[in-house]
C-alpha cells in the first residue's frame, strides 16, 4: 500500500495531473492474489482522498481542481497543446462546483506546514535558507557587521534570529551584530523592553538612538505641523530610522538587514524608502503567518529568558507604532487598518501562487473561515487585498535583494512580473 501510494503521488506530480486510482475490491481474489479496495485520488503529488486497504469502505471521494492544474502547467511551461500532439487522447468535460459541499479540505494557514514533526523540519529548513543567504551576502561584501532596527515586533525579532544564525555559521562573534532601537512618538514601553530583553539574551551589541528630536527638526525644516498625524507624520519616523541604520552601517563597515515580510510587501504596508529599504532582506519571502511559527520554533529551541521574550513579542499587537499611544498602550493596530493577516495570507497564496480568480478565492475562504468571519467581512478584506496589491506594485519593483524560501515570491528579479501601473478593475468587478 505504501509503495502504491508513492507511485500514484509521484506520477500525478510528474505529469501535473489529477490521478484517480480504482483498485479491485476486497474479496475479488480468485487464486493467489488478495485485493484490498485501496482507492486513491491524487492531484499534482498531493493525496486528496483514499480508502485504507481492507477497510471495507467502497468510495474515495474528493474534488480535483482542474483550473489549478491548468495554471501550473502554464506556469512551468513544459506542456504542449495535447490536441496537436500525437499519442495523446483529449477527453472534454464540464463540471459544476457546489461550494457548500466540498469534501476536500484547504488549510487555514497555507504557508504553514501541517503537523508538529513537519513543522519542526520545515522551520529548520527555512531558517537555514534565510541564514545561508545572509551568510553568503556578508561573505561576498566582506561586511564586518550587520545592523538591524529592532522594534519589539515579530519581523525584526525573526530577522535578528536569522542574523544570529548567519553569524554563528560564519564563526563571527555575535557582538558584531549591532541591534538598534529607535524610540519615537508611538513607541510603547512594552515593545522597547521586549526588544532590549531579546538583544541581551542573544548576546548582540545593542544601542538606543532616540529619533524624536531629529524628526521634530525635520518637521520644522519642511513646515509640517506636528499635531497633524497624516502620512508625512508617520513616514518621517520610518525614513529617519532607515537613515540612522544606513549611516550606522557605513560607520561600522556593515550591512543593513531588512526586516519586512512577504505579507507587508503584498499589501504595500511599508514606507517607501523607509522600512521598505535595506541592503539585504531576510524576510522578503516569509509571510506574516509563517513568521509567527518560525519565531515559536526558535523560542522553543532557545528556551530560558529568550523564549520568554519571544513569547511576549508574539503576544503583542502588530503595529508600526507611528502614532502616540494612549495610556501607554498601542493605538495603531495594523490588522484593524488593513485586515487580518491570516486572511491576507490565504488570499495571497491562492490568488498569486495558483492564479485563482476572485470568485474562487472568495468561495474557498467562505469554506475555510466559516464560523470565524462572516461573508461581508471576508469580502471587505478581499476587496482591500486586490486594491492594495495592485496599487502598491511600485514598491515591489525596487526591492532590495532577499532570499526566496517558498513557492511564492514577489521579487521583481525572480518569479513576479507585474507593471507598476497595472489596474485592479477586472478583479474588483468580479
C-alpha positions as CSV (number, residue, x, y, z in Angstrom):
1,X,0.0,0.0,0.0
2,X,2.8,2.4,0.9
3,X,4.6,1.7,-2.4
4,X,1.3,2.0,-4.4
5,X,0.6,5.3,-2.7
6,X,4.1,6.6,-3.6
7,X,3.7,5.6,-7.3
8,X,0.4,7.3,-7.7
9,X,1.5,10.5,-6.0
10,X,4.7,10.6,-8.0
11,X,3.0,10.1,-11.3
12,X,0.5,12.8,-10.6
13,X,3.3,15.2,-9.7
14,X,5.4,14.2,-12.7
15,X,2.6,14.8,-15.2
16,X,0.9,17.7,-13.2
17,X,-2.4,15.9,-13.4
18,X,-5.3,14.5,-11.4
19,X,-4.9,10.8,-10.9
20,X,-7.8,8.6,-9.9
21,X,-6.7,5.1,-9.0
22,X,-9.5,2.5,-8.7
23,X,-8.4,-0.8,-7.0
24,X,-10.1,-4.1,-7.2
25,X,-12.4,-4.5,-4.3
26,X,-11.9,-6.7,-1.2
27,X,-13.0,-10.3,-1.9
28,X,-12.4,-10.2,-5.7
29,X,-9.4,-12.5,-5.4
30,X,-9.7,-15.9,-7.1
31,X,-6.4,-17.7,-6.6
32,X,-3.1,-16.3,-5.5
33,X,-4.0,-12.5,-5.3
34,X,-5.6,-10.6,-2.5
35,X,-7.2,-7.3,-3.3
36,X,-7.7,-4.6,-0.7
37,X,-10.0,-2.0,-2.3
38,X,-7.3,0.7,-2.0
39,X,-8.8,3.6,-4.0
40,X,-6.9,6.9,-4.2
41,X,-7.4,10.4,-5.7
42,X,-4.2,12.5,-6.2
43,X,-3.6,15.9,-7.5
44,X,-0.1,17.1,-8.5
45,X,1.6,15.0,-5.9
46,X,-0.9,15.5,-3.1
47,X,-3.1,12.7,-1.9
48,X,-6.6,14.1,-1.6
49,X,-8.6,11.0,-0.6
50,X,-8.1,7.3,-0.2
51,X,-9.6,4.2,1.2
52,X,-7.5,2.5,3.8
53,X,-6.7,-1.0,2.5
54,X,-9.1,-3.7,3.7
55,X,-11.3,-1.1,5.4
56,X,-14.4,-2.2,3.6
57,X,-15.2,1.4,2.7
58,X,-16.0,1.4,-1.0
59,X,-15.6,5.1,-2.1
60,X,-12.8,7.6,-2.0
61,X,-14.4,11.0,-2.7
62,X,-12.8,14.4,-3.4
63,X,-12.6,17.2,-5.9
64,X,-9.8,17.6,-8.4
65,X,-9.0,21.3,-9.1
66,X,-8.6,21.3,-12.9
67,X,-8.0,25.1,-13.1
68,X,-5.2,24.8,-10.6
69,X,-3.6,22.1,-12.7
70,X,-4.0,24.1,-15.9
71,X,-2.4,27.2,-14.2
72,X,0.5,25.1,-13.0
73,X,1.0,23.6,-16.5
74,X,1.1,27.1,-18.0
75,X,3.4,28.3,-15.3
76,X,6.1,25.6,-15.7
77,X,5.8,25.8,-19.5
78,X,6.7,22.3,-20.4
79,X,3.3,21.1,-21.6
80,X,2.2,21.4,-25.2
81,X,-1.3,21.6,-26.7
82,X,-2.3,18.0,-26.3
83,X,-4.8,18.1,-29.2
84,X,-1.9,18.6,-31.6
85,X,0.5,16.0,-30.1
86,X,0.3,12.5,-31.4
87,X,-0.4,9.8,-28.9
88,X,-2.5,11.9,-26.5
89,X,-6.2,11.4,-26.0
90,X,-8.2,14.5,-25.1
91,X,-11.4,14.0,-23.2
92,X,-13.6,17.1,-22.8
93,X,-15.9,17.5,-19.9
94,X,-17.6,20.1,-17.8
95,X,-18.2,20.0,-14.0
96,X,-20.0,22.5,-11.8
97,X,-18.9,23.2,-8.3
98,X,-21.2,23.1,-5.2
99,X,-19.1,25.3,-2.9
100,X,-21.2,24.2,0.1
101,X,-20.4,20.5,-0.3
102,X,-16.7,20.3,-0.8
103,X,-15.2,17.1,0.6
104,X,-11.6,18.1,0.4
105,X,-10.1,20.4,3.0
106,X,-8.0,23.5,2.5
107,X,-5.6,24.7,5.2
108,X,-6.4,27.9,7.1
109,X,-2.6,28.7,7.0
110,X,-1.5,27.6,3.6
111,X,2.1,28.8,4.1
112,X,2.5,26.9,7.3
113,X,3.3,23.2,7.2
114,X,0.7,20.9,8.9
115,X,1.7,18.6,11.7
116,X,4.2,19.0,14.6
117,X,7.0,16.9,13.0
118,X,6.7,18.5,9.6
119,X,6.6,22.0,11.1
120,X,9.8,21.4,13.0
121,X,11.6,20.1,9.9
122,X,10.3,22.9,7.7
123,X,11.0,25.6,10.2
124,X,14.7,24.4,10.4
125,X,14.9,24.4,6.6
126,X,13.5,27.9,6.2
127,X,15.7,29.4,8.9
128,X,18.7,27.7,7.4
129,X,17.9,29.0,4.0
130,X,17.5,32.6,5.3
131,X,20.7,32.4,7.3
132,X,22.6,30.8,4.3
133,X,21.5,33.6,2.0
134,X,22.6,36.3,4.5
135,X,25.9,34.4,5.2
136,X,26.8,34.4,1.5
137,X,26.0,38.1,1.2
138,X,28.1,39.0,4.3
139,X,31.0,37.0,2.9
140,X,30.7,38.5,-0.6
141,X,30.6,42.1,0.6
142,X,33.2,41.4,3.3
143,X,30.9,43.2,5.8
144,X,32.3,43.3,9.3
145,X,28.9,44.0,11.0
146,X,25.2,43.6,10.5
147,X,22.9,46.4,11.5
148,X,19.2,45.9,12.3
149,X,16.5,48.1,13.6
150,X,14.7,46.2,16.5
151,X,11.2,47.3,17.3
152,X,10.0,44.7,19.7
153,X,7.7,43.3,16.9
154,X,7.6,40.0,15.0
155,X,9.5,40.8,11.9
156,X,12.6,42.4,13.4
157,X,12.7,39.6,16.0
158,X,12.8,37.0,13.2
159,X,15.4,39.0,11.3
160,X,17.6,39.2,14.4
161,X,17.3,35.4,15.0
162,X,18.3,34.7,11.4
163,X,21.3,37.1,11.6
164,X,22.5,35.3,14.8
165,X,22.3,32.0,12.9
166,X,24.3,33.5,10.0
167,X,27.0,34.9,12.3
168,X,27.2,31.6,14.1
169,X,27.7,29.8,10.8
170,X,30.4,32.3,9.9
171,X,32.0,31.8,13.3
172,X,31.8,35.5,13.8
173,X,31.2,37.0,17.2
174,X,27.6,38.0,17.9
175,X,28.8,41.3,19.3
176,X,29.5,42.3,15.7
177,X,25.7,42.4,15.2
178,X,24.5,45.9,16.0
179,X,20.9,45.9,17.0
180,X,19.3,49.4,17.3
181,X,16.1,50.6,19.0
182,X,14.9,54.0,17.8
183,X,12.1,55.1,20.1
184,X,9.8,57.9,18.9
185,X,6.3,59.2,19.3
186,X,4.5,55.9,19.1
187,X,6.9,53.6,20.9
188,X,5.5,51.8,24.0
189,X,7.5,50.7,27.0
190,X,6.4,47.1,26.3
191,X,7.8,46.8,22.8
192,X,11.0,48.7,23.8
193,X,11.6,46.4,26.8
194,X,11.0,43.3,24.8
195,X,13.5,44.4,22.2
196,X,16.1,45.1,24.8
197,X,15.5,41.7,26.6
198,X,15.8,39.8,23.3
199,X,19.0,41.6,22.3
200,X,20.6,40.9,25.7
201,X,19.7,37.2,25.7
202,X,21.1,36.7,22.2
203,X,24.4,38.4,23.1
204,X,24.4,41.0,20.4
205,X,25.5,44.6,20.7
206,X,22.5,46.9,21.3
207,X,22.1,50.6,21.1
208,X,19.3,53.0,21.6
209,X,19.1,56.1,19.3
210,X,16.0,58.2,20.2
211,X,14.8,59.9,17.0
212,X,12.1,62.2,18.3
213,X,14.2,65.4,18.3
214,X,15.6,64.7,14.8
215,X,12.1,64.1,13.4
216,X,10.8,67.3,15.1
217,X,13.7,69.2,13.5
218,X,12.7,67.7,10.2
219,X,9.1,68.8,10.6
220,X,10.3,72.3,11.3
221,X,12.5,72.2,8.1
222,X,9.6,71.1,5.9
223,X,7.0,73.2,7.6
224,X,4.9,70.3,9.0
225,X,2.6,70.8,12.0
226,X,3.4,68.0,14.4
227,X,-0.3,67.9,15.6
228,X,-1.3,66.8,12.1
229,X,-1.0,63.0,12.2
230,X,-1.0,62.4,8.5
231,X,1.2,60.2,6.2
232,X,4.1,62.7,6.5
233,X,3.9,62.5,10.3
234,X,4.1,58.7,10.2
235,X,6.5,58.2,7.3
236,X,9.0,60.8,8.5
237,X,9.7,58.5,11.5
238,X,10.2,55.4,9.4
239,X,12.5,57.2,7.0
240,X,14.5,58.7,9.9
241,X,15.0,55.2,11.3
242,X,16.3,53.9,7.9
243,X,18.7,56.9,7.6
244,X,20.1,56.1,11.1
245,X,20.6,52.4,10.2
246,X,22.2,53.2,6.9
247,X,24.6,55.7,8.4
248,X,25.5,53.3,11.3
249,X,26.2,50.6,8.8
250,X,28.5,52.9,6.9
251,X,30.2,53.9,10.1
252,X,30.7,50.2,11.1
253,X,31.6,48.6,7.8
254,X,28.3,46.8,7.9
255,X,25.1,45.9,6.0
256,X,21.6,46.9,7.0
257,X,19.4,43.8,7.3
258,X,15.8,44.3,6.1
259,X,13.0,43.0,8.3
260,X,9.9,43.5,6.1
261,X,7.9,40.3,5.4
262,X,6.0,39.0,2.3
263,X,2.6,39.9,3.6
264,X,3.6,43.5,4.1
265,X,5.1,43.6,0.6
266,X,1.9,42.2,-0.9
267,X,-0.2,44.9,0.8
268,X,2.4,47.7,0.4
269,X,2.3,48.1,4.2
270,X,5.8,49.7,4.3
271,X,7.1,53.3,4.0
272,X,8.7,53.8,0.6
273,X,12.4,54.3,1.2
274,X,11.8,53.8,4.9
275,X,11.4,50.3,6.3
276,X,10.9,49.3,2.6
277,X,14.7,49.7,2.0
278,X,17.7,47.8,3.3
279,X,20.9,46.1,2.0
280,X,19.5,42.6,2.2
281,X,16.0,41.4,3.2
282,X,16.0,38.1,5.0
283,X,12.2,38.0,5.5
284,X,11.2,39.1,2.0
285,X,9.5,35.8,1.1
286,X,8.2,34.9,4.5
287,X,4.5,35.7,5.1
288,X,3.3,37.0,8.4
289,X,1.5,33.8,9.5
290,X,4.8,31.9,8.9
291,X,6.8,34.5,10.8
292,X,5.0,33.6,14.0
293,X,5.6,29.9,13.6
294,X,9.3,30.4,12.9
295,X,9.6,32.5,16.0
296,X,7.7,30.0,18.1
297,X,10.1,27.3,16.8
298,X,13.2,29.3,17.7
299,X,11.7,30.3,21.1
300,X,11.3,26.6,21.9
301,X,14.8,25.8,20.7
302,X,16.5,28.6,22.7
303,X,14.4,28.2,25.8
304,X,15.0,30.2,29.0
305,X,14.7,34.0,29.1
306,X,15.0,34.2,25.3
307,X,11.9,32.1,25.0
308,X,10.0,34.3,27.4
309,X,11.0,37.4,25.5
310,X,10.0,35.9,22.1
311,X,6.7,34.6,23.6
312,X,5.9,38.1,24.8
313,X,6.7,39.5,21.3
314,X,4.4,37.0,19.7
315,X,1.6,38.1,22.0
316,X,2.0,41.8,21.3
317,X,-0.4,43.6,18.9
318,X,1.1,44.0,15.4
319,X,1.7,47.8,14.9
320,X,4.2,50.1,13.2
321,X,3.9,52.3,16.3
322,X,3.9,55.6,14.4
323,X,1.1,57.3,16.3
324,X,1.3,58.3,20.0
325,X,0.0,55.6,22.5
326,X,-2.9,56.2,24.8
327,X,-2.4,55.3,28.5
328,X,0.8,53.6,27.4
329,X,-1.0,51.2,25.0
330,X,-0.7,50.8,21.3
331,X,-3.5,52.6,19.3
332,X,-2.3,51.9,15.8
333,X,-3.3,48.3,15.2
334,X,-2.3,47.0,11.8
335,X,-4.9,44.3,11.4
336,X,-7.7,46.8,12.2
337,X,-6.4,49.0,9.4
338,X,-5.5,46.6,6.6
339,X,-7.3,43.4,7.8
340,X,-6.3,40.1,9.5
341,X,-3.1,38.7,8.2
342,X,-4.5,35.2,8.3
343,X,-7.0,36.3,5.6
344,X,-4.5,38.2,3.5
345,X,-2.0,35.3,3.5
346,X,-4.8,33.0,2.5
347,X,-5.8,35.4,-0.3
348,X,-2.2,35.9,-1.3
349,X,-1.5,32.2,-1.6
350,X,-4.5,31.3,-3.8
351,X,-4.5,34.4,-5.9
352,X,-0.8,34.6,-6.6
353,X,0.5,31.0,-6.3
354,X,-2.4,29.4,-8.2
355,X,-3.8,32.3,-10.1
356,X,-7.3,31.7,-8.8
357,X,-9.9,34.3,-9.8
358,X,-11.5,36.4,-7.0
359,X,-14.8,34.4,-7.0
360,X,-12.9,31.2,-6.4
361,X,-10.7,32.7,-3.7
362,X,-13.8,34.1,-2.0
363,X,-15.7,30.8,-2.1
364,X,-12.6,28.9,-0.7
365,X,-12.4,31.5,2.1
366,X,-16.1,31.0,2.9
367,X,-15.4,27.3,3.3
368,X,-12.3,27.6,5.4
369,X,-13.3,30.5,7.6
370,X,-16.9,29.5,8.1
371,X,-17.9,30.5,11.7
372,X,-14.8,32.6,12.1
373,X,-15.5,35.5,9.7
374,X,-18.8,36.5,8.1
375,X,-19.2,36.7,4.3
376,X,-19.3,40.5,4.3
377,X,-16.1,40.7,6.3
378,X,-14.4,38.2,4.0
379,X,-15.5,40.2,1.0
380,X,-14.4,43.5,2.6
381,X,-10.8,42.4,3.1
382,X,-10.6,40.6,-0.2
383,X,-11.5,43.8,-2.0
384,X,-8.9,45.6,0.1
385,X,-6.3,42.9,-0.7
386,X,-6.8,43.4,-4.5
387,X,-6.9,47.2,-4.3
388,X,-3.7,47.3,-2.2
389,X,-1.9,44.6,-4.1
390,X,-2.3,46.4,-7.5
391,X,-1.7,49.9,-6.3
392,X,1.5,49.1,-4.3
393,X,3.4,47.2,-7.0
394,X,5.8,50.2,-7.4
395,X,7.2,49.4,-4.0
396,X,7.9,45.8,-5.1
397,X,9.5,46.9,-8.3
398,X,12.6,48.2,-6.5
399,X,13.0,45.8,-3.6
400,X,16.4,45.0,-2.1
401,X,17.8,41.5,-2.7
402,X,16.4,38.8,-0.4
403,X,16.3,35.1,-0.1
404,X,13.4,33.0,-1.6
405,X,12.3,30.3,0.8
406,X,8.9,29.1,-0.6
407,X,6.7,28.8,-3.7
408,X,5.6,32.5,-3.5
409,X,7.9,35.4,-4.0
410,X,7.2,39.0,-5.2
411,X,10.8,39.8,-6.1
412,X,11.0,41.7,-9.5
413,X,14.1,39.8,-10.2
414,X,12.5,36.4,-9.5
415,X,9.1,34.9,-10.2
416,X,7.0,38.0,-10.2
417,X,6.5,40.2,-13.2
418,X,3.9,43.0,-12.9
419,X,3.8,46.5,-14.3
420,X,3.6,49.2,-11.6
421,X,0.6,50.8,-13.3
422,X,-1.4,47.6,-13.5
423,X,-5.2,48.1,-12.8
424,X,-7.3,46.1,-10.5
425,X,-10.7,46.9,-12.2
426,X,-11.4,43.4,-13.6
427,X,-10.6,41.7,-10.3
428,X,-12.7,44.1,-8.3
429,X,-15.7,43.8,-10.7
430,X,-15.6,40.0,-10.3
